[in-house]
């Protein structure tokens, strides 16, 4: 039985769905189903049963998945320990990160890291925020940058800072002076203001929709984009309001053309580096976490 087969079964168990597991593994559903059948045939037992459209592990499945996780973790630990025998500056680090956060974080982090460890290799896996924890859990990435709350028990969450959600208004908007006096944006006052928002499916759009529900407003949405940067720039050009994280505002070249106001602490979210618990961290990986923390905190907290 191969490591790949073990990884496939563990991913199916994590998602309770062959369809979802196939997406995470970047394989076809039929191929993954065949792989599961081959393993079950080899073992002579069923690992999963179908219930209400979902897959549920049998007792044999629970025992197998528990052992498979241990085997994959032991192999990864051995690999990391051997690579770390001499605190080698050589090695490869695979980083999971969303495309939007990649251009915010990685230039300064990589410049500092590669200056100190020029023989190291850093590989990016760019994915939507919702997929990053699974990429780390399945071992496709050594670590990832996430804004998800710490809910996965198998992951370690290295907290970087708390990211606040802002309302960005064109600098000459009539409500800017009012919001400045109060120090916070009253979203309910923006019923007639056009909004430029991320498309549905983006995490920042989910937060935006929650804000509108909480403030009992049906927003006038004139444009939608997959890019937070585009939303911010259109607000800077006076086309409407945008809802963005303060991480974007702090480093954006158009920030002088807008005024930004916090919506409320209830809409903040943690920014963290995640990696697997109980997994040996080689020297180079520890150094990447240390340098990334220094660079990001300096730029977005102390800066």
C-alpha positions in Angstrom: 0.0 0.0 0.0 1.5 3.4 -1.1 1.7 6.7 0.8 -0.5 8.1 -1.9 -3.3 5.6 -1.1 -3.0 6.4 2.6 -3.3 10.1 1.8 -6.3 9.5 -0.3 -8.2 7.6 2.4 -7.3 10.2 5.0 -8.6 13.0 2.8 -11.8 11.1 2.1 -12.3 10.7 5.9 -11.5 14.4 6.6 -14.2 15.5 4.1 -16.7 12.7 4.4 -17.2 12.9 0.7 -15.4 11.5 -2.3 -16.4 14.5 -4.4 -14.9 17.0 -2.0 -11.8 14.9 -1.4 -11.2 14.6 -5.1 -11.2 18.4 -5.4 -8.7 18.7 -2.5 -6.4 16.0 -4.1 -6.7 17.5 -7.6 -7.8 14.1 -9.0 -11.0 12.9 -10.7 -13.8 11.5 -8.6 -13.8 8.2 -10.6 -10.0 7.9 -10.0 -10.4 8.4 -6.2 -13.3 6.0 -6.0 -11.2 3.4 -7.8 -8.3 4.0 -5.4 -10.7 3.5 -2.4 -12.0 0.3 -3.9 -8.5 -1.1 -4.5 -7.6 -0.5 -0.8 -10.8 -2.0 0.4 -10.2 -5.1 -1.8 -6.6 -5.4 -0.6 -7.7 -5.2 3.1 -10.9 -7.3 2.6 -13.0 -4.9 4.6 -15.2 -1.8 3.9 -13.8 1.4 5.2 -16.8 3.6 4.5 -20.6 3.4 4.3 -23.0 5.8 2.7 -25.5 7.6 5.0 -27.8 10.5 4.0 -25.6 11.3 1.0 -22.4 11.4 3.1 -19.6 8.9 3.7 -19.3 7.5 7.3 -16.3 5.5 8.5 -16.9 1.9 9.6 -15.2 0.7 12.7 -12.5 -0.8 10.4 -12.3 2.6 8.6 -11.7 4.5 11.9 -8.9 2.1 12.8 -7.3 2.4 9.4 -7.5 6.2 9.2 -6.0 6.5 12.7 -3.1 4.3 11.7 -2.7 6.0 8.3 -2.4 9.4 9.9 0.3 8.1 12.3 2.2 6.4 9.4 2.2 9.6 7.3 3.2 11.7 10.3 6.1 9.4 11.3 7.4 9.4 7.7 7.3 13.2 7.6 9.0 13.5 11.0 11.8 11.2 9.9 12.3 13.2 6.7 12.4 16.5 8.6 14.8 15.2 11.3 17.3 13.8 8.7 17.2 17.1 6.8 17.8 19.0 10.0 20.8 17.1 11.3 23.3 19.9 10.6 20.9 22.9 10.7 21.3 23.0 7.0 20.5 26.3 5.2 19.5 24.2 2.2 16.1 22.7 1.8 12.6 23.4 0.4 9.6 25.1 2.1 6.2 24.9 0.6 3.9 27.7 1.6 0.1 27.8 1.2 -1.3 31.3 0.8 -4.2 33.1 -1.0 -3.3 35.1 -4.0 -4.5 38.3 -2.4 -2.4 37.9 0.7 0.6 36.7 -1.3 1.4 40.1 -2.8 0.8 41.7 0.5 3.1 39.5 2.6 5.6 37.7 0.4 7.8 40.5 -1.1 9.2 41.6 2.3 9.2 38.1 3.9 11.0 36.5 1.0 13.5 39.3 0.6 14.5 39.0 4.2 14.5 35.2 4.2 16.4 34.7 1.0 19.0 37.2 2.0 19.8 35.1 5.0 19.3 31.7 3.3 20.0 32.1 -0.4 20.4 28.3 -0.9 16.8 27.6 0.3 13.9 27.1 -2.1 10.5 28.4 -1.3 7.5 27.1 -3.3 4.0 28.7 -3.2 0.7 26.9 -3.4 -1.9 29.6 -4.1 -5.4 28.6 -3.1 -8.6 30.1 -1.8 -8.6 30.8 2.0 -11.1 27.9 2.7 -8.7 25.3 1.3 -5.5 26.3 3.0 -6.0 24.3 6.2 -6.6 21.1 4.2 -3.5 21.7 2.1 -1.5 21.8 5.4 -3.3 18.8 6.9 -2.6 16.6 3.9 1.1 17.6 3.8 0.9 19.4 0.5 2.2 22.5 2.3 4.5 22.8 5.3 2.6 25.9 6.5 0.0 28.4 5.4 -1.1 31.9 6.1 -4.8 32.0 7.2 -7.5 34.3 8.5 -9.6 31.4 9.6 -10.4 31.0 13.3 -8.4 28.3 15.2 -10.9 25.4 15.0 -8.8 22.5 13.6 -7.4 20.5 16.6 -4.7 19.0 14.4 -3.2 22.4 13.5 -1.0 24.8 15.4 -2.1 28.5 15.0 0.8 30.9 15.3 -1.0 34.2 15.8 0.5 37.2 13.9 -2.1 40.0 14.5 -5.7 40.9 14.5 -7.0 42.2 11.2 -9.8 44.8 11.3 -12.4 45.3 8.6 -12.7 48.8 7.2 -15.2 50.9 5.2 -13.3 52.7 2.5 -15.0 55.9 1.2 -13.9 58.3 -1.5 -12.1 61.2 0.2 -14.7 63.8 -0.6 -17.7 61.6 0.4 -20.3 63.7 2.4 -20.3 61.3 5.4 -16.5 61.3 6.0 -16.5 64.2 8.4 -19.4 62.6 10.4 -17.7 59.3 10.7 -14.4 61.0 11.7 -16.2 62.7 14.6 -17.6 59.4 15.9 -14.5 57.3 15.0 -16.5 54.5 13.5 -18.6 54.0 10.4 -22.3 53.8 10.8 -23.1 51.5 7.9 -26.9 52.2 8.2 -26.2 55.7 6.9 -25.0 54.3 3.6 -28.3 53.2 2.1 -27.9 55.5 -0.9 -24.2 55.0 -1.4 -23.1 52.7 -4.2 -20.8 49.8 -3.1 -18.0 47.9 -5.0 -17.7 44.5 -3.4 -15.9 41.2 -3.9 -17.8 38.5 -5.7 -19.7 35.9 -3.7 -17.5 33.1 -2.5 -14.7 35.3 -1.2 -14.3 35.4 2.6 -14.3 39.2 2.7 -17.6 39.2 0.8 -19.1 36.9 3.4 -18.0 39.4 6.1 -19.5 42.2 4.1 -22.8 40.5 3.8 -22.8 39.8 7.5 -22.2 43.5 8.2 -25.1 44.5 5.9 -27.4 42.1 7.7 -26.4 43.3 11.1 -27.0 46.9 10.1 -30.2 46.1 8.3 -29.2 47.5 5.0 -29.8 46.3 1.5 -26.7 47.7 -0.2 -26.7 49.3 -3.7 -24.0 47.1 -5.3 -22.9 48.6 -8.6 -19.8 46.5 -9.3 -18.2 43.2 -8.1 -14.7 42.0 -8.5 -12.6 39.0 -7.5 -9.8 41.5 -6.5 -9.9 43.5 -3.2 -7.3 45.7 -4.8 -9.7 46.6 -7.7 -12.5 47.4 -5.2 -10.2 49.6 -3.2 -8.9 51.4 -6.3 -12.4 52.1 -7.6 -13.3 53.6 -4.3 -10.2 55.8 -4.5 -11.5 57.0 -7.9 -14.8 58.0 -6.3 -17.0 55.3 -7.8 -18.4 54.1 -4.4 -17.6 52.5 -1.1 -15.6 49.3 -0.5 -15.2 47.0 2.4 -11.6 45.9 2.9 -9.2 44.5 5.5 -6.9 47.1 7.1 -3.9 45.0 5.9 -4.7 46.2 2.4 -5.2 49.8 3.4 -1.9 50.1 5.2 0.2 49.2 2.2 -1.9 50.5 -0.7 -0.6 53.3 -3.0 -4.1 54.7 -3.4 -4.7 55.1 0.4 -4.4 58.9 0.2 -7.4 59.1 -2.1 -9.8 57.4 0.4 -10.8 57.7 4.0 -11.1 54.4 6.0 -13.2 53.8 9.1 -13.5 50.7 11.3 -16.9 49.1 11.2 -16.5 47.5 14.6 -14.3 45.0 16.5 -16.9 42.3 16.0 -15.8 42.0 12.4 -12.0 41.6 13.0 -10.3 38.3 12.3 -7.0 36.6 13.3 -4.1 36.4 10.9 -2.0 33.3 11.6 0.6 30.9 10.3 -0.7 27.4 10.6 1.2 24.1 10.6 0.6 20.6 11.8 0.8 19.8 15.5 3.1 17.0 16.7 5.2 17.4 13.5 8.9 18.0 13.8 9.8 21.4 12.5 13.2 21.5 10.8 15.5 24.4 11.4 14.8 26.1 8.0 11.0 26.0 8.6 11.4 27.5 12.1 13.5 30.3 10.6 10.9 31.0 8.0 8.2 31.4 10.6 10.5 33.6 12.7 11.4 35.9 9.8 7.9 36.0 8.5 6.6 37.0 11.9 9.2 39.8 12.3 8.5 41.2 8.8 4.7 41.1 9.0 4.4 42.4 12.5 6.8 45.2 11.8 4.9 46.2 8.7 1.3 45.7 9.7 1.3 46.2 13.5 4.3 48.3 14.5 4.5 50.2 11.2 
